[in-house]
Amino acid sequence: MITVTSLSKYYGRQAAVDDISFEVPKGQILGLLGPNGAGKSTTMRMLTGYLAPTSGSISVAGHDVLTESLAVRRAIGYLPENNPLYDDMNVLDHLQFVVRMREIPAAQVRERLRSVIDVCGLREVLEKSAGQISKGYRQRLGLAQAIIHDPPVLILDEPTSGLDPNQIGEIRQLIKTLGSEKTLILSTHILPEVQSTCDRILIMNRGKLVADGSPDELAARAGSEEIVRVLFKGQPAAGLEKLQAIPAVARVEELAVDEPGVTGMLVIGREGEAGDLRELVYEVVRDEGWPLLELYRQRLSLEDVFKQLTLGENVDEDDVRRVA
């Protein structure tokens, strides 16, 4: 649905976007991450035709952004970060105005209006002006304007910026609903939002792509060790020694547990060892007869991966433990 090839954007000698390439298949929700100044917004503006690239090419729904600009804009629904609205125009007038601008056939107008009003939950505020409704409803109105012409591609730049937790949850659920039907690119600084919403993540840093994969794939690439946390009742003798004796284990550390009579262990596997460390740990716990309370694999959080890729930081194991 979207093909980006060797895309660059320079401002003078400064590269805002530096030779990036990627593809987005139909029906995928793609998260675009990066620190401030990484080139995310510039990339999204080039995808929509708002900015012309310095070099490279973009194809959206089979149309070239430079030579078929109008066809690309018809195929895209765009919600910019600032979500510009006419504050003195009510919600229904906004939608009817966009209907005219999008040249939606008269026979489809009633159905399209009904659909976006219901999907975006705007029926309660149709007669209110945009200047009177809450930030959450303003974002809903922005989304409604972006999807009213039923585009195959949605590009959303910081769609939950400035919202309270309840509004974030509502918009996030709406994005998931829309993503089941359309190809969607989402830019945000809220990492849990990406992890819970997106099928795939691109991470940009200093204008370049530094990572591409699902949240689990990125965590697996960043984490070189497998870490298993195990909790059991009592304080068995030689617990550390028994777990340390597993050939695939590099070391075992005792965890502080805020629960009387419970012992916790952090089992760290050796790099490059095949197999599931959880199974090996469970076999020891079972054979020793320790009353098991918890056993699970700990993974790096998306925040840890983000730090590694954009700051070059090594993730501290204490941070990994706190994530769990």
One Martini backbone bead per residue (centre of mass of N, CA, C, O) as a GRO file, in nm:
protein
  324
    1MET     BB    1   0.055   0.063  -0.019
    2ILE     BB    2   0.355   0.150   0.078
    3THR     BB    3   0.642   0.314  -0.088
    4VAL     BB    4   0.982   0.364   0.017
    5THR     BB    5   1.264   0.525  -0.166
    6SER     BB    6   1.534   0.685  -0.089
    7LEU     BB    7   1.457   0.901   0.135
    8SER     BB    8   1.499   1.266   0.129
    9LYS     BB    9   1.559   1.563   0.354
   10TYR     BB   10   1.669   1.896   0.302
   11TYR     BB   11   1.809   2.176   0.500
   12GLY     BB   12   2.032   2.240   0.323
   13ARG     BB   13   2.272   2.046   0.504
   14GLN     BB   14   2.031   1.930   0.657
   15ALA     BB   15   1.920   1.611   0.761
   16ALA     BB   16   1.601   1.500   0.827
   17VAL     BB   17   1.614   1.284   0.589
   18ASP     BB   18   1.819   0.968   0.538
   19ASP     BB   19   1.780   0.728   0.333
   20ILE     BB   20   1.484   0.582   0.325
   21SER     BB   21   1.327   0.246   0.352
   22PHE     BB   22   0.984   0.122   0.294
   23GLU     BB   23   0.702  -0.097   0.371
   24VAL     BB   24   0.329  -0.110   0.355
   25PRO     BB   25   0.087  -0.312   0.401
   26LYS     BB   26  -0.214  -0.411   0.393
   27GLY     BB   27  -0.357  -0.369   0.719
   28GLN     BB   28  -0.136  -0.207   0.871
   29ILE     BB   29   0.007  -0.111   1.186
   30LEU     BB   30   0.227   0.168   1.205
   31GLY     BB   31   0.498   0.264   1.401
   32LEU     BB   32   0.646   0.592   1.460
   33LEU     BB   33   0.965   0.642   1.595
   34GLY     BB   34   1.126   0.905   1.796
   35PRO     BB   35   1.294   1.157   1.864
   36ASN     BB   36   1.342   1.465   1.862
   37GLY     BB   37   1.440   1.522   1.527
   38ALA     BB   38   1.425   1.240   1.355
   39GLY     BB   39   1.180   1.272   1.107
   40LYS     BB   40   0.877   1.200   1.129
   41SER     BB   41   0.708   1.447   1.030
   42THR     BB   42   0.851   1.474   0.762
   43THR     BB   43   0.768   1.199   0.654
   44MET     BB   44   0.458   1.242   0.673
   45ARG     BB   45   0.450   1.493   0.486
   46MET     BB   46   0.556   1.340   0.237
   47LEU     BB   47   0.333   1.123   0.222
   48THR     BB   48   0.099   1.356   0.178
   49GLY     BB   49   0.240   1.606  -0.001
   50TYR     BB   50   0.333   1.860   0.168
   51LEU     BB   51   0.620   1.753   0.104
   52ALA     BB   52   0.912   1.761  -0.076
   53PRO     BB   53   1.154   1.578  -0.176
   54THR     BB   54   1.488   1.571  -0.251
   55SER     BB   55   1.481   1.249  -0.256
   56GLY     BB   56   1.318   1.004  -0.401
   57SER     BB   57   1.030   0.782  -0.329
   58ILE     BB   58   0.656   0.771  -0.340
   59SER     BB   59   0.400   0.522  -0.277
   60VAL     BB   60   0.031   0.540  -0.291
   61ALA     BB   61  -0.180   0.322  -0.401
   62GLY     BB   62   0.001   0.341  -0.683
   63HIS     BB   63   0.097   0.645  -0.629
   64ASP     BB   64   0.271   0.923  -0.701
   65VAL     BB   65   0.338   1.199  -0.513
   66LEU     BB   66   0.444   1.394  -0.746
   67THR     BB   67   0.264   1.302  -1.016
   68GLU     BB   68  -0.005   1.207  -0.812
   69SER     BB   69  -0.120   1.396  -0.581
   70LEU     BB   70  -0.433   1.376  -0.583
   71ALA     BB   71  -0.454   1.067  -0.559
   72VAL     BB   72  -0.310   1.051  -0.287
   73ARG     BB   73  -0.505   1.238  -0.123
   74ARG     BB   74  -0.754   1.052  -0.169
   75ALA     BB   75  -0.602   0.796  -0.014
   76ILE     BB   76  -0.587   0.998   0.233
   77GLY     BB   77  -0.582   1.023   0.592
   78TYR     BB   78  -0.522   1.326   0.791
   79LEU     BB   79  -0.368   1.379   1.122
   80PRO     BB   80  -0.243   1.628   1.264
   81GLU     BB   81  -0.110   1.738   1.552
   82ASN     BB   82  -0.292   2.018   1.565
   83ASN     BB   83  -0.577   1.999   1.456
   84PRO     BB   84  -0.732   2.192   1.259
   85LEU     BB   85  -1.000   2.421   1.345
   86TYR     BB   86  -1.323   2.569   1.340
   87ASP     BB   87  -1.447   2.715   1.621
   88ASP     BB   88  -1.729   2.845   1.483
   89MET     BB   89  -1.786   2.550   1.397
   90ASN     BB   90  -1.971   2.294   1.388
   91VAL     BB   91  -1.954   1.960   1.362
   92LEU     BB   92  -2.146   1.917   1.122
   93ASP     BB   93  -2.029   2.141   0.942
   94HIS     BB   94  -1.754   2.022   0.916
   95LEU     BB   95  -1.838   1.759   0.772
   96GLN     BB   96  -1.983   1.896   0.533
   97PHE     BB   97  -1.738   2.047   0.431
   98VAL     BB   98  -1.564   1.794   0.372
   99VAL     BB   99  -1.752   1.665   0.173
  100ARG     BB  100  -1.714   1.888  -0.040
  101MET     BB  101  -1.402   1.878  -0.061
  102ARG     BB  102  -1.414   1.553  -0.134
  103GLU     BB  103  -1.638   1.488  -0.343
  104ILE     BB  104  -1.886   1.342  -0.245
  105PRO     BB  105  -2.132   1.175  -0.343
  106ALA     BB  106  -2.462   1.234  -0.284
  107ALA     BB  107  -2.545   0.926  -0.237
  108GLN     BB  108  -2.311   0.907   0.018
  109VAL     BB  109  -2.339   1.122   0.240
  110ARG     BB  110  -2.529   1.007   0.459
  111GLU     BB  111  -2.360   0.749   0.518
  112ARG     BB  112  -2.089   0.885   0.591
  113LEU     BB  113  -2.191   1.053   0.824
  114ARG     BB  114  -2.309   0.828   0.997
  115SER     BB  115  -2.050   0.662   1.025
  116VAL     BB  116  -1.853   0.874   1.160
  117ILE     BB  117  -2.033   0.948   1.398
  118ASP     BB  118  -2.037   0.659   1.520
  119VAL     BB  119  -1.735   0.576   1.525
  120CYS     BB  120  -1.650   0.866   1.680
  121GLY     BB  121  -1.867   0.971   1.886
  122LEU     BB  122  -2.054   1.262   1.792
  123ARG     BB  123  -2.367   1.292   1.854
  124GLU     BB  124  -2.356   1.480   2.122
  125VAL     BB  125  -2.185   1.733   1.942
  126LEU     BB  126  -2.308   1.844   1.667
  127GLU     BB  127  -2.408   2.148   1.782
  128LYS     BB  128  -2.124   2.208   1.856
  129SER     BB  129  -1.857   2.383   1.875
  130ALA     BB  130  -1.519   2.339   1.849
  131GLY     BB  131  -1.461   2.548   2.093
  132GLN     BB  132  -1.651   2.366   2.314
  133ILE     BB  133  -1.498   2.115   2.299
  134SER     BB  134  -1.308   1.873   2.380
  135LYS     BB  135  -1.011   1.731   2.308
  136GLY     BB  136  -1.129   1.453   2.248
  137TYR     BB  137  -1.343   1.556   2.039
  138ARG     BB  138  -1.140   1.690   1.851
  139GLN     BB  139  -1.002   1.425   1.771
  140ARG     BB  140  -1.254   1.290   1.662
  141LEU     BB  141  -1.304   1.501   1.442
  142GLY     BB  142  -1.035   1.461   1.298
  143LEU     BB  143  -1.089   1.164   1.227
  144ALA     BB  144  -1.349   1.204   1.071
  145GLN     BB  145  -1.219   1.382   0.849
  146ALA     BB  146  -1.010   1.156   0.761
  147ILE     BB  147  -1.256   0.919   0.694
  148ILE     BB  148  -1.506   1.024   0.520
  149HIS     BB  149  -1.374   0.911   0.229
  150ASP     BB  150  -1.260   0.625   0.264
  151PRO     BB  151  -0.961   0.558   0.305
  152PRO     BB  152  -0.688   0.328   0.284
  153VAL     BB  153  -0.519   0.565   0.432
  154LEU     BB  154  -0.364   0.641   0.752
  155ILE     BB  155  -0.238   0.951   0.910
  156LEU     BB  156  -0.105   0.983   1.249
  157ASP     BB  157  -0.017   1.270   1.452
  158GLU     BB  158  -0.044   1.260   1.764
  159PRO     BB  159  -0.359   1.169   1.859
  160THR     BB  160  -0.306   1.187   2.205
  161SER     BB  161  -0.235   1.468   2.252
  162GLY     BB  162  -0.346   1.602   2.563
  163LEU     BB  163  -0.479   1.363   2.694
  164ASP     BB  164  -0.651   1.179   2.893
  165PRO     BB  165  -0.673   0.854   2.989
  166ASN     BB  166  -0.963   0.814   2.881
  167GLN     BB  167  -0.918   0.937   2.599
  168ILE     BB  168  -0.689   0.754   2.513
  169GLY     BB  169  -0.852   0.491   2.520
  170GLU     BB  170  -1.063   0.576   2.307
  171ILE     BB  171  -0.866   0.640   2.070
  172ARG     BB  172  -0.721   0.368   2.067
  173GLN     BB  173  -0.972   0.200   1.996
  174LEU     BB  174  -1.034   0.349   1.734
  175ILE     BB  175  -0.769   0.278   1.591
  176LYS     BB  176  -0.811  -0.026   1.592
  177THR     BB  177  -1.067  -0.024   1.424
  178LEU     BB  178  -0.941   0.115   1.175
  179GLY     BB  179  -0.698  -0.095   1.139
  180SER     BB  180  -0.888  -0.338   1.037
  181GLU     BB  181  -0.936  -0.169   0.740
  182LYS     BB  182  -0.653  -0.016   0.736
  183THR     BB  183  -0.384   0.168   0.660
  184LEU     BB  184  -0.153   0.258   0.933
  185ILE     BB  185   0.005   0.559   1.058
  186LEU     BB  186   0.183   0.607   1.375
  187SER     BB  187   0.263   0.891   1.571
  188THR     BB  188   0.455   0.872   1.885
  189HIS     BB  189   0.561   0.902   2.242
  190ILE     BB  190   0.378   0.658   2.333
  191LEU     BB  191   0.484   0.344   2.388
  192PRO     BB  192   0.236   0.177   2.489
  193GLU     BB  193   0.063   0.249   2.244
  194VAL     BB  194   0.230   0.098   2.036
  195GLN     BB  195   0.235  -0.184   2.173
  196SER     BB  196  -0.097  -0.208   2.172
  197THR     BB  197  -0.149  -0.124   1.847
  198CYS     BB  198   0.096  -0.232   1.685
  199ASP     BB  199   0.246  -0.451   1.446
  200ARG     BB  200   0.468  -0.226   1.377
  201ILE     BB  201   0.812  -0.087   1.392
  202LEU     BB  202   0.962   0.233   1.351
  203ILE     BB  203   1.294   0.364   1.402
  204MET     BB  204   1.416   0.691   1.446
  205ASN     BB  205   1.751   0.853   1.390
  206ARG     BB  206   1.877   1.116   1.250
  207GLY     BB  207   1.698   1.033   0.974
  208LYS     BB  208   1.713   0.727   1.042
  209LEU     BB  209   1.683   0.389   1.024
  210VAL     BB  210   1.717   0.151   1.316
  211ALA     BB  211   1.426  -0.001   1.303
  212ASP     BB  212   1.239  -0.322   1.222
  213GLY     BB  213   0.940  -0.438   1.386
  214SER     BB  214   0.815  -0.598   1.623
  215PRO     BB  215   0.808  -0.571   1.953
  216ASP     BB  216   0.931  -0.858   2.001
  217GLU     BB  217   1.163  -0.840   1.797
  218LEU     BB  218   1.309  -0.597   1.924
  219ALA     BB  219   1.356  -0.726   2.202
  220ALA     BB  220   1.518  -0.973   2.099
  221ARG     BB  221   1.753  -0.811   1.967
  222ALA     BB  222   1.839  -0.647   2.229
  223GLY     BB  223   1.836  -0.917   2.384
  224SER     BB  224   2.097  -1.148   2.487
  225GLU     BB  225   1.928  -1.245   2.734
  226GLU     BB  226   1.777  -1.481   2.931
  227ILE     BB  227   1.501  -1.419   3.165
  228VAL     BB  228   1.405  -1.572   3.480
  229ARG     BB  229   1.127  -1.571   3.693
  230VAL     BB  230   1.109  -1.702   4.039
  231LEU     BB  231   0.850  -1.822   4.265
  232PHE     BB  232   0.854  -1.948   4.611
  233LYS     BB  233   0.802  -2.125   4.881
  234GLY     BB  234   1.014  -2.050   5.097
  235GLN     BB  235   1.372  -2.166   5.190
  236PRO     BB  236   1.561  -2.335   5.012
  237ALA     BB  237   1.813  -2.525   5.004
  238ALA     BB  238   2.024  -2.468   4.747
  239GLY     BB  239   1.881  -2.293   4.528
  240LEU     BB  240   2.105  -2.153   4.371
  241GLU     BB  241   2.270  -2.410   4.302
  242LYS     BB  242   2.057  -2.565   4.138
  243LEU     BB  243   2.021  -2.345   3.915
  244GLN     BB  244   2.326  -2.306   3.845
  245ALA     BB  245   2.356  -2.613   3.729
  246ILE     BB  246   2.249  -2.524   3.478
  247PRO     BB  247   2.402  -2.513   3.176
  248ALA     BB  248   2.231  -2.249   3.057
  249VAL     BB  249   2.343  -2.094   3.308
  250ALA     BB  250   2.514  -1.810   3.419
  251ARG     BB  251   2.313  -1.696   3.656
  252VAL     BB  252   2.207  -1.629   4.003
  253GLU     BB  253   1.954  -1.428   4.167
  254GLU     BB  254   1.831  -1.276   4.437
  255LEU     BB  255   1.513  -1.166   4.533
  256ALA     BB  256   1.325  -0.916   4.649
  257VAL     BB  257   1.039  -0.990   4.863
  258ASP     BB  258   0.711  -0.856   4.962
  259GLU     BB  259   0.681  -1.163   5.108
  260PRO     BB  260   0.625  -1.380   5.328
  261GLY     BB  261   0.778  -1.687   5.254
  262VAL     BB  262   0.924  -1.576   4.986
  263THR     BB  263   1.109  -1.676   4.699
  264GLY     BB  264   1.348  -1.520   4.476
  265MET     BB  265   1.454  -1.563   4.126
  266LEU     BB  266   1.719  -1.485   3.891
  267VAL     BB  267   1.755  -1.625   3.566
  268ILE     BB  268   2.050  -1.634   3.363
  269GLY     BB  269   2.134  -1.685   3.052
  270ARG     BB  270   2.316  -1.792   2.801
  271GLU     BB  271   2.457  -1.706   2.527
  272GLY     BB  272   2.324  -1.898   2.255
  273GLU     BB  273   2.116  -2.067   2.387
  274ALA     BB  274   1.909  -2.317   2.344
  275GLY     BB  275   1.593  -2.292   2.427
  276ASP     BB  276   1.387  -2.307   2.723
  277LEU     BB  277   1.445  -2.188   3.036
  278ARG     BB  278   1.178  -2.245   3.179
  279GLU     BB  279   1.186  -2.554   3.160
  280LEU     BB  280   1.447  -2.597   3.323
  281VAL     BB  281   1.351  -2.460   3.583
  282TYR     BB  282   1.100  -2.633   3.633
  283GLU     BB  283   1.241  -2.907   3.670
  284VAL     BB  284   1.383  -2.827   3.932
  285VAL     BB  285   1.136  -2.744   4.099
  286ARG     BB  286   0.993  -3.017   4.075
  287ASP     BB  287   1.222  -3.209   4.184
  288GLU     BB  288   1.238  -3.040   4.467
  289GLY     BB  289   0.938  -2.943   4.560
  290TRP     BB  290   0.869  -2.652   4.503
  291PRO     BB  291   0.641  -2.408   4.566
  292LEU     BB  292   0.489  -2.266   4.303
  293LEU     BB  293   0.402  -1.922   4.192
  294GLU     BB  294   0.628  -1.826   3.973
  295LEU     BB  295   0.688  -1.830   3.598
  296TYR     BB  296   0.886  -1.609   3.389
  297ARG     BB  297   0.961  -1.415   3.119
  298GLN     BB  298   1.181  -1.157   3.068
  299ARG     BB  299   1.158  -0.840   2.903
  300LEU     BB  300   1.216  -0.596   2.720
  301SER     BB  301   1.123  -0.295   2.679
  302LEU     BB  302   1.051  -0.053   2.455
  303GLU     BB  303   1.214   0.159   2.608
  304ASP     BB  304   1.484   0.009   2.608
  305VAL     BB  305   1.511  -0.014   2.302
  306PHE     BB  306   1.497   0.286   2.240
  307LYS     BB  307   1.754   0.362   2.394
  308GLN     BB  308   1.955   0.187   2.243
  309LEU     BB  309   1.891   0.312   1.946
  310THR     BB  310   1.910   0.642   2.030
  311LEU     BB  311   2.162   0.634   2.268
  312GLY     BB  312   2.340   0.369   2.319
  313GLU     BB  313   2.229   0.206   2.549
  314ASN     BB  314   2.268   0.008   2.824
  315VAL     BB  315   2.080  -0.216   2.983
  316ASP     BB  316   1.981  -0.247   3.292
  317GLU     BB  317   1.888  -0.508   3.488
  318ASP     BB  318   1.716  -0.344   3.688
  319ASP     BB  319   1.522  -0.239   3.470
  320VAL     BB  320   1.415  -0.516   3.386
  321ARG     BB  321   1.293  -0.586   3.661
  322ARG     BB  322   1.097  -0.344   3.685
  323VAL     BB  323   0.919  -0.416   3.447
  324ALA     BB  324   0.813  -0.686   3.592
   0.00000   0.00000   0.00000
